[in-house]
């Protein structure tokens, strides 16, 4: 019987058709994994014990949000975990500047999970909500601390980036003042900027119609954003264009 870490256990368990058992068993720490020796064709063998368990802290990982993801608004934090003795619910969630030493988990994030204890070996999901609108746009380390019924503790962390600032759009032409009459083409100038710009579009609209002038994914720095053509309005249209 060999001694394997968690990844090796899951790999060996999957190889002999015991993936769920191997994954659940990996929550128990170091595992002695016993694989029955091959038998001759047509011979029925009695399955040998599959693993011997050495208890340890719970195994956990963030289910959402994804690590390094861009988030905004109220974000639900979800951690999947299991343990050989059971996990005390709720867990503890924290956020901190990524430069903060990991020995300091950061500010506590309240959890609304009702108090309970999971069954031994049961996979559970623990949750909390982080309202990123209360924080400056920046990178943050989020952490979850779990405690099992024996008092063993596990901590899992990942980094996210918050962005609750709308893109900045400034149009320098057309200028405020008299509205120009456009029959052919009119160039719209200005700039578009955002720290995490995904896309932008420039549209013309009037009563009952909308037409896209152009769009892009890159910032525009004090230049041409697009050109409005008179043909973008419905045939025969004469009136204001926004």
C-alpha positions in Angstrom: 0.0 0.0 0.0 1.5 3.4 -1.0 1.0 6.8 0.6 -0.3 9.5 -1.8 -1.2 13.2 -1.7 -4.7 14.5 -2.6 -4.0 14.8 -6.4 -2.6 11.3 -6.6 -5.6 9.9 -4.7 -8.1 11.6 -7.1 -6.1 10.4 -10.1 -5.8 6.8 -8.8 -9.5 6.8 -7.7 -10.6 7.9 -11.2 -8.4 5.2 -12.8 -10.3 2.4 -11.0 -13.7 4.0 -11.2 -13.8 5.5 -7.7 -13.6 9.2 -8.5 -16.2 10.4 -6.0 -14.7 8.2 -3.3 -11.2 9.4 -4.0 -12.2 13.1 -4.1 -14.2 12.7 -0.8 -11.4 10.8 0.8 -8.8 13.4 -0.2 -10.6 15.8 2.3 -9.2 13.6 5.1 -5.6 14.4 4.7 -2.9 11.9 3.7 -4.4 8.6 2.5 -3.1 5.1 2.2 -4.5 3.8 -1.1 -4.8 0.0 -1.6 -5.3 -1.2 -5.1 -6.2 -4.9 -5.5 -3.8 -7.0 -7.6 -5.0 -8.2 -11.0 -6.7 -11.6 -11.2 -7.1 -14.1 -13.9 -9.9 -13.8 -16.4 -13.1 -15.2 -15.2 -12.1 -15.2 -11.5 -14.2 -13.2 -9.2 -12.3 -11.5 -6.4 -13.5 -9.9 -3.2 -12.7 -6.2 -3.2 -10.0 -5.2 -0.7 -10.3 -2.1 1.4 -9.8 1.0 -0.8 -8.2 3.5 1.6 -7.1 4.1 5.1 -7.7 7.6 6.4 -5.7 10.1 8.4 -7.9 13.0 9.6 -7.0 16.6 8.7 -8.4 20.0 8.0 -11.3 20.5 5.6 -10.6 20.7 1.9 -12.1 23.8 0.3 -12.0 26.0 -2.8 -13.7 29.1 -4.2 -16.6 28.1 -6.5 -17.2 31.8 -7.4 -16.2 34.4 -8.3 -13.3 33.0 -10.5 -9.8 34.0 -9.4 -8.6 37.3 -11.0 -12.1 38.1 -12.3 -13.5 41.6 -12.6 -16.5 42.2 -10.4 -18.9 45.0 -9.5 -21.9 45.6 -7.3 -22.9 43.0 -4.7 -20.9 39.9 -5.3 -21.8 36.5 -3.8 -18.8 34.6 -2.5 -19.2 30.8 -2.7 -16.8 28.2 -1.2 -17.2 24.5 -1.7 -15.8 22.3 1.1 -15.9 18.9 2.7 -14.4 17.4 5.8 -14.2 13.9 7.4 -15.9 15.1 10.7 -18.2 17.9 9.4 -17.9 21.6 9.0 -19.2 24.3 11.2 -21.5 26.7 9.3 -21.3 29.7 8.7 -17.7 30.1 7.6 -15.7 33.3 8.0 -15.0 35.5 5.0 -12.6 38.4 4.7 -11.2 40.9 2.2 -7.9 42.7 2.2 -5.3 44.5 0.1 -3.3 41.8 -1.7 -0.1 43.3 -0.2 -1.4 42.6 3.3 0.5 39.7 5.0 -1.5 36.5 4.8 -1.3 36.2 8.5 -3.8 39.1 8.6 -6.9 37.9 6.7 -8.4 41.4 6.6 -11.9 42.9 7.2 -14.7 40.5 8.1 -17.5 40.0 5.5 -20.8 39.0 7.2 -22.4 35.7 6.2 -26.1 35.0 6.2 -25.7 31.2 6.2 -27.8 29.8 9.1 -25.8 28.1 11.8 -25.4 24.4 11.3 -22.9 21.5 11.0 -22.4 19.4 7.9 -22.4 15.7 8.0 -19.1 13.8 7.9 -17.8 13.7 4.3 -20.7 15.9 3.1 -19.8 18.5 0.4 -21.3 21.9 1.4 -21.3 25.4 0.0 -20.7 28.4 2.3 -21.6 31.9 1.2 -21.2 35.6 1.9 -21.9 38.8 0.0 -19.3 41.4 -0.6 -20.8 44.8 -1.6 -17.9 46.2 -3.8 -19.8 49.5 -4.2 -18.5 50.3 -0.7 -14.9 49.9 -1.7 -12.5 51.8 -4.0 -11.9 50.2 -7.4 -8.8 48.0 -6.8 -7.5 44.5 -6.5 -8.5 42.7 -3.3 -7.6 39.4 -1.7 -10.7 37.5 -0.5 -10.3 34.7 2.0 -12.6 32.1 3.6 -11.7 30.4 6.9 -13.5 27.1 7.7 -13.5 25.2 11.0 -14.4 21.5 11.4 -16.0 19.9 14.4 -12.6 19.0 15.8 -11.4 22.6 15.7 -9.1 22.1 12.7 -9.1 25.2 10.4 -8.5 25.7 6.7 -8.0 29.0 4.8 -8.5 29.5 1.1 -7.8 32.7 -0.8 -8.0 34.2 -4.2 -7.7 37.7 -5.8 -10.4 39.7 -7.5 -10.6 43.2 -9.1 -13.5 45.6 -8.4 -14.8 48.2 -10.9 -17.8 50.3 -10.2 -16.8 53.4 -12.1 -18.6 54.1 -15.4 -16.5 54.8 -18.5 -15.8 58.4 -19.2 -17.0 59.8 -22.5 -16.5 63.4 -23.6 -17.7 64.7 -27.0 -15.9 67.7 -28.3 -17.9 67.9 -31.6 -20.7 68.6 -32.1 -20.1 71.6 -29.8 -22.7 73.0 -27.4 -24.7 75.7 -29.1 -26.5 76.0 -32.4 -27.5 72.5 -33.7 -25.8 71.9 -37.1 -27.9 70.8 -40.0 -26.5 67.5 -41.4 -27.4 66.3 -44.9 -24.3 64.3 -45.8 -21.6 63.5 -43.2 -20.6 64.9 -39.8 -17.5 63.8 -37.8 -18.0 63.2 -34.1 -14.9 63.8 -32.0 -14.0 63.4 -28.4 -12.5 60.7 -26.1 -13.5 57.5 -24.5 -11.6 56.2 -21.4 -12.0 53.5 -18.7 -9.6 51.6 -16.6 -11.2 48.3 -17.6 -12.8 49.2 -20.9 -14.6 46.3 -22.6 -16.4 48.0 -25.5 -18.1 51.2 -26.5 -20.5 52.2 -29.3 -21.7 55.5 -30.8 -25.3 55.7 -31.9 -27.6 58.2 -33.5 -31.3 58.3 -32.7 -34.5 60.1 -33.4 -38.2 59.6 -32.7 -38.8 55.9 -33.3 -35.3 55.0 -34.7 -31.8 54.2 -33.6 -28.7 53.7 -35.8 -25.2 52.6 -34.7 -22.5 54.9 -36.1 -19.5 52.9 -34.9 -18.2 50.9 -32.0 -14.8 49.8 -30.6 -13.0 48.1 -27.8 -10.0 50.5 -27.4 -9.9 53.9 -25.7 -10.1 57.0 -27.9 -7.9 59.9 -26.9 -9.1 63.2 -28.2 -9.8 62.2 -31.7 -12.4 61.0 -34.2 -15.0 58.7 -32.6 -17.1 58.2 -35.8 -18.9 59.8 -38.7 -22.6 60.3 -38.8 -24.1 60.0 -42.3 -27.4 61.5 -43.2 -28.4 58.2 -44.7 -28.4 56.7 -41.2 -31.7 58.3 -40.6 -34.9 56.9 -42.1 -35.6 58.1 -45.7 -37.2 61.6 -45.7 -36.5 62.1 -42.0 -36.0 65.7 -41.0 -35.7 66.5 -37.3 -33.4 66.3 -34.2 -30.8 63.6 -34.0 -29.3 62.6 -30.6 
